[in-house]
Amino acid sequence: MALAAGLLDLGFSLFHAAFRRLFGWPERLAPSGSLNTAITQTLNAMLIFVFLAYGTTLIWLAGQGNVHPVLPLVGAAFWGLRLALQFIWFDLKPWPSKLIAVVFAVTAVVHLLAIKI
């Protein structure tokens, strides 16, 4: 299950790498100001790095059969928090918002299932 969790995290790195094209960045961020545009794009780049590092680490350790339970627990907490924030800050009426909420929930559960105690 740690392999699946790692692959999901790598998938999210690809999804975030597509944000520039999907959301028309930086042009559509421009009305928020140059500082907010820079911060948003920087945070997205750092999140891509985190997903790549975390997903690669999970996959590598899963291949060795050496995944410490804390690693997938932290991933489950991350995705659980991201799911909660979806309900707080995003409009859940559009179907893509509902779909991504389900994906976050599934990703959190996969991370939980990867915990070997």
NUZA-871627 format. One line per 2 residues: number of its first residue (from 0); their letters; for each residue z, x, y of N, C-alpha, C. Coordinates in pm, 1 decimal. Layout:
N
NUM) A) Z/X/Y/Z/X/Y/Z/X/Y; ...
//
This chain:
117
0) MA) 0.0/82.8/-120.0/0.0/0.0/0.0/0.0/87.5/126.8; 57.4/209.1/117.4/56.7/299.1/233.0/-86.3/337.1/270.0
2) LA) -172.2/350.2/169.4/-313.2/379.9/197.1/-376.2/266.2/276.8; -350.8/143.2/237.0/-404.6/26.6/308.8/-350.6/21.6/451.8
4) AG) -221.7/49.4/468.5/-161.8/49.0/602.5/-228.1/155.6/690.0; -247.8/274.2/633.3/-313.1/381.4/708.7/-455.4/346.1/747.6
6) LL) -527.4/283.4/656.2/-664.9/242.5/686.4/-668.5/136.3/796.0; -573.0/43.3/793.7/-564.6/-56.2/901.1/-541.7/11.4/1036.5
8) DL) -451.8/111.7/1038.2/-425.3/182.8/1163.7/-549.1/257.1/1213.0; -622.6/319.2/1120.2/-747.3/385.1/1160.0/-847.7/283.0/1212.5
10) GF) -850.2/165.0/1152.2/-937.9/58.3/1201.7/-903.4/17.7/1344.3; -774.7/13.7/1373.0/-734.1/-19.6/1510.2/-772.6/90.1/1609.3
12) SL) -777.9/214.7/1562.6/-823.1/321.4/1652.7/-969.8/298.7/1688.6; -1049.6/257.5/1591.8/-1190.8/228.6/1619.0/-1205.7/107.2/1711.1
14) FH) -1126.0/5.4/1687.0/-1128.2/-113.6/1772.0/-1096.7/-76.5/1917.0; -992.0/5.2/1936.3/-955.7/45.5/2071.9/-1060.3/137.8/2133.7
16) AA) -1126.4/217.9/2052.0/-1232.9/303.6/2103.3/-1349.4/219.7/2156.3; -1363.9/98.6/2106.4/-1472.1/10.1/2150.6/-1436.2/-71.2/2274.9
18) FR) -1314.1/-59.3/2323.9/-1271.2/-140.5/2438.2/-1360.4/-122.9/2559.9; -1405.2/-0.3/2587.3/-1490.6/22.3/2704.7/-1612.4/-69.8/2700.3
20) RL) -1674.7/-78.6/2582.7/-1793.7/-161.6/2570.1/-1757.9/-309.9/2556.3; -1656.3/-340.5/2476.0/-1618.2/-480.9/2452.4/-1572.9/-551.1/2580.3
22) FG) -1499.1/-478.2/2663.2/-1439.3/-541.1/2781.3/-1500.4/-494.8/2913.4; -1609.9/-418.4/2906.8/-1679.2/-376.8/3028.0/-1598.6/-284.0/3116.6
24) WP) -1524.9/-192.5/3051.8/-1447.1/-95.2/3129.5/-1538.5/16.1/3176.8; -1514.7/76.2/3289.7/-1407.3/51.0/3384.7/-1441.4/-54.2/3489.9
26) ER) -1565.2/-103.2/3488.9/-1608.7/-196.3/3593.2/-1519.4/-319.8/3603.8; -1485.6/-381.1/3491.0/-1405.2/-503.8/3495.3/-1258.9/-477.2/3525.9
28) LA) -1217.0/-350.9/3515.4/-1080.4/-314.3/3553.7/-1070.5/-284.2/3703.2; -1183.4/-254.9/3766.5/-1185.3/-210.8/3906.6/-1108.3/-301.8/4002.6
30) PS) -1116.3/-435.7/3988.6/-1041.7/-520.5/4082.8/-890.0/-497.5/4079.9; -838.7/-439.7/3971.4/-694.2/-414.2/3965.0/-655.7/-288.0/4041.1
32) GS) -754.2/-213.6/4090.4/-727.9/-92.6/4167.8/-751.6/32.1/4084.0; -777.4/142.4/4152.3/-811.1/267.1/4082.0/-693.9/320.0/3999.1
34) LN) -570.9/303.1/4048.4/-455.4/351.5/3973.1/-436.5/270.5/3844.5; -442.4/137.8/3854.1/-429.1/53.6/3734.5/-543.2/77.6/3635.1
36) TA) -664.0/100.7/3687.9/-778.1/131.7/3602.3/-753.0/260.6/3525.8; -705.8/362.7/3596.2/-677.9/491.9/3532.6/-564.7/479.7/3430.9
38) IT) -460.1/408.1/3466.5/-345.6/391.6/3375.2/-388.6/317.0/3248.7; -462.1/208.3/3264.1/-505.3/128.3/3148.9/-591.1/210.7/3054.2
40) QT) -686.8/284.9/3108.7/-775.6/365.4/3024.3/-701.2/482.2/2959.4; -607.4/540.5/3032.2/-527.2/649.9/2976.1/-439.3/598.8/2863.3
42) LN) -371.8/485.8/2884.9/-287.5/429.0/2779.5/-370.3/394.0/2656.2; -490.6/343.2/2676.9/-576.4/310.3/2563.4/-615.6/436.8/2487.4
44) AM) -650.2/542.9/2559.0/-685.6/669.7/2493.4/-567.5/724.5/2413.8; -448.5/714.3/2469.4/-329.7/763.5/2399.4/-299.1/677.7/2276.6
46) LI) -323.0/547.6/2287.4/-301.7/458.8/2174.0/-401.0/490.3/2061.6; -524.7/521.8/2098.0/-623.7/563.2/1997.9/-571.8/686.5/1924.2
48) FV) -520.1/783.2/1998.1/-464.8/904.3/1936.6/-349.0/870.3/1841.8; -258.9/784.2/1886.3/-143.6/746.8/1803.2/-191.4/680.1/1673.9
50) FL) -286.2/587.2/1683.1/-337.6/521.1/1563.1/-404.4/620.7/1469.2; -480.4/714.5/1525.1/-545.0/816.6/1441.7/-441.3/904.8/1372.9
52) AY) -343.9/951.7/1448.8/-241.1/1041.0/1392.6/-156.2/967.9/1289.5; -114.1/847.7/1321.3/-27.1/771.8/1232.2/-102.3/731.6/1105.0
54) GT) -221.2/676.9/1121.6/-300.3/634.2/1006.6/-335.6/751.0/915.5; -375.7/862.3/974.0/-408.8/981.2/895.5/-286.6/1032.5/821.0
56) TL) -172.3/1032.0/885.6/-48.3/1077.6/821.4/-12.0/987.8/703.6; -20.9/856.8/722.7/7.6/764.5/612.6/-85.8/787.9/494.1
58) IW) -213.4/802.5/522.7/-312.0/823.3/416.2/-285.8/955.0/343.7; -259.9/1058.9/419.5/-235.6/1190.5/361.2/-110.8/1189.6/272.7
60) LA) -1.8/1132.8/325.6/121.1/1127.7/247.3/109.2/1034.9/126.4; 34.4/926.5/141.5/12.7/835.9/28.1/-60.9/909.5/-83.4
62) GQ) -157.1/993.3/-46.5/-230.7/1071.9/-145.4/-142.1/1168.8/-221.1; -34.3/1212.2/-156.3/60.5/1303.3/-220.1/174.7/1227.9/-287.9
64) GN) 178.4/1096.7/-269.1/287.6/1016.5/-323.9/419.9/1046.7/-257.3; 414.7/1079.8/-129.4/532.6/1129.1/-58.4/554.7/1055.9/74.7
66) VH) 543.8/924.5/76.4/562.9/848.2/199.8/711.2/813.9/213.6; 775.3/869.0/315.7/915.8/836.4/342.1/921.7/691.8/391.6
68) PV) 1021.3/614.7/349.2/1029.2/471.9/386.0/1033.4/447.0/537.0; 1080.4/542.7/613.2/1089.6/522.8/758.4/951.2/510.4/821.4
70) LP) 853.9/582.1/768.7/720.3/581.9/828.9/656.6/442.4/827.4; 646.4/375.6/712.7/591.0/239.5/717.9/683.2/138.9/786.5
72) LV) 812.9/163.6/785.5/905.3/74.8/856.6/877.7/78.2/1006.9; 855.2/197.1/1059.7/821.5/210.2/1201.6/688.5/139.6/1230.8
74) GA) 593.0/154.1/1139.3/464.7/84.8/1156.7/481.0/-66.2/1155.3; 562.7/-115.9/1063.9/588.4/-260.6/1056.7/654.4/-309.5/1185.6
76) AF) 748.5/-232.0/1238.1/815.2/-268.9/1363.6/715.3/-269.6/1479.1; 626.8/-169.5/1483.9/524.8/-162.1/1588.2/437.9/-287.9/1585.6
78) WG) 386.7/-322.1/1465.9/295.6/-436.2/1456.3/368.0/-569.1/1473.3; 494.4/-575.9/1432.9/573.3/-696.0/1458.2/595.5/-717.9/1606.6
80) LR) 624.8/-609.9/1677.4/640.3/-618.9/1823.2/508.7/-657.7/1888.7; 398.4/-599.0/1841.8/268.2/-632.2/1900.1/235.5/-779.7/1877.2
82) LA) 272.2/-831.9/1761.2/253.1/-974.4/1733.4/335.5/-1059.5/1829.8; 461.2/-1023.1/1850.0/547.5/-1098.2/1942.0/489.9/-1097.7/2083.6
84) LQ) 437.5/-983.4/2126.2/380.0/-973.5/2261.1/253.3/-1057.2/2274.7; 183.3/-1078.1/2164.7/64.7/-1164.3/2167.9/104.1/-1305.2/2209.8
86) FI) 217.5/-1352.0/2161.1/264.3/-1486.3/2195.4/320.1/-1493.4/2337.2; 370.0/-1381.2/2387.7/429.7/-1380.3/2521.8/324.5/-1365.0/2631.4
88) WF) 229.9/-1273.2/2614.6/141.3/-1235.5/2724.2/-3.4/-1281.9/2711.7; -40.2/-1338.8/2598.4/-179.3/-1377.4/2580.2/-191.9/-1527.4/2558.7
90) DL) -302.4/-1580.9/2602.4/-334.0/-1721.9/2580.4/-379.2/-1737.2/2435.7; -309.5/-1818.7/2358.9/-341.6/-1835.4/2218.1/-439.8/-1949.3/2191.4
92) KP) -493.8/-2009.0/2297.8/-590.3/-2117.1/2277.3/-724.9/-2066.9/2224.1; -778.7/-1956.2/2276.1/-907.8/-1909.2/2222.7/-892.3/-1859.2/2078.5
94) WP) -992.3/-1886.6/1994.5/-983.9/-1847.4/1853.9/-971.9/-1697.0/1834.7; -1036.0/-1610.4/1919.3/-1016.9/-1466.7/1896.6/-870.8/-1423.8/1913.8
96) SK) -798.5/-1488.4/2003.7/-657.5/-1457.5/2024.2/-574.6/-1498.4/1903.2; -607.8/-1613.1/1846.1/-539.5/-1657.6/1724.4/-570.6/-1563.0/1608.7
98) LI) -697.2/-1524.5/1596.6/-739.2/-1435.2/1489.0/-667.5/-1300.5/1497.1; -660.2/-1242.6/1616.1/-595.8/-1111.2/1628.1/-446.3/-1123.1/1600.1
100) AV) -385.1/-1237.2/1632.5/-243.4/-1258.3/1599.1/-224.1/-1256.3/1447.8; -315.0/-1319.5/1375.2/-307.7/-1318.8/1228.4/-326.5/-1176.7/1176.3
102) VF) -420.0/-1103.6/1234.6/-443.1/-964.8/1193.0/-317.7/-880.6/1217.1; -251.6/-899.2/1331.3/-127.5/-825.2/1358.7/-20.3/-859.6/1255.2
104) AV) -8.4/-987.1/1220.9/91.6/-1029.6/1122.2/62.3/-967.4/985.6; -63.0/-973.0/943.2/-101.5/-914.4/814.4/-75.6/-764.3/814.4
106) TA) -108.0/-698.3/925.0/-87.7/-553.6/934.3/60.2/-519.3/925.7; 145.0/-597.6/990.0/289.9/-574.7/980.6/338.1/-591.2/837.1
108) VV) 290.9/-694.3/768.6/331.5/-718.9/629.9/282.3/-606.5/538.6; 160.5/-559.7/558.3/109.2/-449.4/476.0/197.9/-326.1/493.7
110) HL) 239.4/-298.4/617.6/329.5/-185.1/641.2/463.9/-206.6/570.6; 514.9/-328.8/575.6/641.4/-358.3/505.7/626.6/-338.3/355.2
112) LA) 515.0/-380.0/300.0/492.6/-366.3/156.7/475.1/-220.0/114.0; 444.1/-134.8/211.2/426.1/8.3/182.5/559.3/81.8/171.8
114) IK) 668.3/14.6/204.2/801.2/79.1/198.4/844.9/90.6/53.7; 869.3/212.5/12.7/918.4/239.4/-123.3/1062.3/291.2/-109.8
116) I) 1156.2/215.4/-159.2/1298.6/256.7/-148.3/1346.4/305.5/-283.6
//
